Amino acid sequence: MKICIPSRNLILATTIFLVFIVPLRAQNWSHDYWIAHNNARAAVGVSPLRWNNYVASYAQHVAELRKGTCATHSSGGAFGENIARGDGSMSGVEAVAKWVNEKFDYDYDSNACASGKVCSHYTQVVWRTSEKLGCARVRCDNGQILVICSYDPPGNDVGERPYFKEIKSSSI
């Protein structure tokens, strides 16, 4: 058997694309969030998410409720959730790139984040059983930007892996 692991070059190229190329043209369209998520999912062999207007409406509702404080704590709702706060020019795609960049702090073998690091945003992005995505972006009263993406079904189930590494059998 052979374990297929994405090469560092592929991971680096994907990160460069997400961080530098995509934001050059990114606005805050649903398609932009969707592409950024599904590029990260493809890198680990996970099925693409589908954009869902109901899930997006939920994310928008939660974001609107937080405009006054720009709070980044979880809403505790029925969906999985990633939240990012940034300066007044942060795009939705830049928020997704922040979450995806946490992959460098995730250790697949131990299924844990590096000591003192957060990687749960990344694991939610690539969570294998999440199927639907909806995101929203608002400008808070203090001028900062708040981006919320919601996922259905939610991920980050304790003790579960976000994805499985592909195992290929070799011919004898």
C-alpha positions in Angstrom: 0.0 0.0 0.0 1.1 3.5 -0.7 -0.1 6.6 1.1 -0.7 9.6 -1.2 0.1 12.9 0.5 -0.1 16.2 -1.3 3.4 17.4 -2.0 4.7 20.5 -0.2 4.9 22.2 -3.6 1.2 21.6 -4.3 0.3 23.0 -0.8 2.7 26.0 -1.3 1.3 26.7 -4.8 -2.3 26.5 -3.4 -1.5 28.8 -0.5 0.2 31.4 -2.8 -2.8 31.3 -5.1 -5.2 31.8 -2.3 -3.3 34.5 -0.6 -1.9 36.5 -3.5 -3.7 35.8 -6.7 -7.3 35.3 -5.7 -7.6 38.5 -3.6 -6.5 40.6 -6.5 -9.8 39.9 -8.2 -11.8 38.9 -5.3 -14.8 40.9 -4.3 -17.1 39.3 -1.8 -19.3 37.2 -4.1 -20.6 33.8 -3.1 -18.6 32.3 -5.9 -15.3 33.7 -4.5 -15.9 32.1 -1.0 -17.0 28.9 -2.7 -13.9 28.6 -4.9 -11.5 29.5 -2.0 -13.1 26.7 0.2 -13.2 24.1 -2.6 -9.6 24.7 -3.6 -8.5 23.8 0.0 -10.8 20.8 0.0 -9.5 19.5 -3.3 -5.9 19.7 -2.0 -6.8 17.0 0.6 -9.2 15.0 -1.6 -12.5 16.1 -0.1 -15.7 16.6 -2.1 -16.6 20.2 -2.9 -19.1 22.2 -0.8 -22.3 23.5 -2.4 -23.3 27.1 -1.9 -26.6 27.2 0.0 -28.7 30.4 0.2 -30.4 29.3 3.5 -27.0 28.7 5.2 -25.8 32.1 3.7 -28.8 33.8 5.1 -28.1 32.4 8.5 -24.5 33.6 8.3 -25.7 37.1 7.3 -28.2 37.2 10.2 -25.4 36.3 12.7 -23.1 38.8 11.1 -25.7 41.6 11.3 -26.3 40.8 15.0 -22.6 41.4 15.7 -22.0 44.6 13.8 -22.1 46.6 17.1 -19.3 44.6 18.8 -17.6 42.8 15.9 -17.5 39.8 18.3 -15.8 36.6 17.0 -17.2 34.0 19.5 -19.2 31.2 18.1 -23.0 31.7 17.8 -23.6 28.1 19.1 -26.1 27.6 16.3 -27.0 24.5 14.3 -24.2 25.1 11.7 -20.5 24.8 11.8 -18.9 28.3 11.8 -15.7 30.1 11.0 -15.4 33.8 11.9 -12.7 36.3 11.0 -12.2 39.9 11.9 -9.9 42.2 10.0 -9.2 45.7 8.9 -11.7 47.6 6.7 -10.3 46.3 3.5 -10.3 42.5 4.3 -12.2 40.6 1.7 -14.1 37.4 2.3 -11.5 35.4 0.3 -8.7 36.8 2.6 -10.6 35.6 5.6 -10.8 32.1 4.0 -7.1 32.2 3.2 -6.4 33.0 7.0 -8.4 29.9 7.9 -6.7 27.7 5.3 -3.3 28.9 6.3 -3.9 27.1 9.7 -3.2 23.8 7.8 0.5 24.4 8.7 -0.5 24.1 12.4 -2.6 20.9 11.9 -0.8 17.5 12.4 -2.8 14.8 10.6 -1.0 11.9 12.3 -2.0 13.1 15.8 -5.2 14.7 14.6 -4.3 17.8 16.7 -3.1 21.4 16.4 0.5 22.2 17.1 1.0 23.2 20.7 -0.4 26.7 21.4 -1.8 27.0 17.9 -5.4 27.1 16.5 -6.2 25.0 13.5 -10.0 24.4 14.0 -10.9 26.9 11.3 -8.9 24.9 8.8 -10.3 21.6 9.8 -13.9 23.0 9.4 -13.0 24.2 5.9 -11.9 20.7 4.9 -14.3 18.7 7.1 -15.2 15.7 4.9 -18.9 15.5 5.9 -19.8 19.2 5.5 -21.7 19.6 2.3 -23.2 23.1 2.3 -21.6 26.5 2.6 -22.9 30.0 3.2 -20.9 33.1 4.0 -21.5 36.8 4.9 -19.3 39.9 5.3 -20.3 43.0 7.2 -18.6 46.3 8.2 -18.8 46.6 12.0 -19.6 49.9 13.8 -15.8 50.3 14.6 -14.9 50.1 10.9 -13.5 46.5 11.0 -14.8 43.8 8.8 -16.4 40.6 10.1 -16.6 37.5 7.9 -18.7 34.5 8.9 -19.0 31.3 7.0 -21.5 28.6 8.1 -21.3 24.9 7.3 -23.9 22.2 7.1 -23.6 19.8 8.6 -21.0 21.1 11.1 -17.6 19.6 11.4 -14.9 19.4 14.1 -16.5 16.4 15.8 -14.2 15.5 18.8 -12.0 12.5 18.0 -12.8 12.5 14.3 -10.5 13.4 11.4 -11.4 16.2 9.1 -10.4 14.0 6.0 -8.8 10.7 5.3 -5.5 10.5 3.5 -5.9 8.6 0.2 -4.4 5.1 0.4 -3.5 3.5 -2.9 -2.7 -0.2 -3.3 0.3 -1.1 -5.4 0.3 -3.9 -8.0 2.5 -6.8 -7.4 
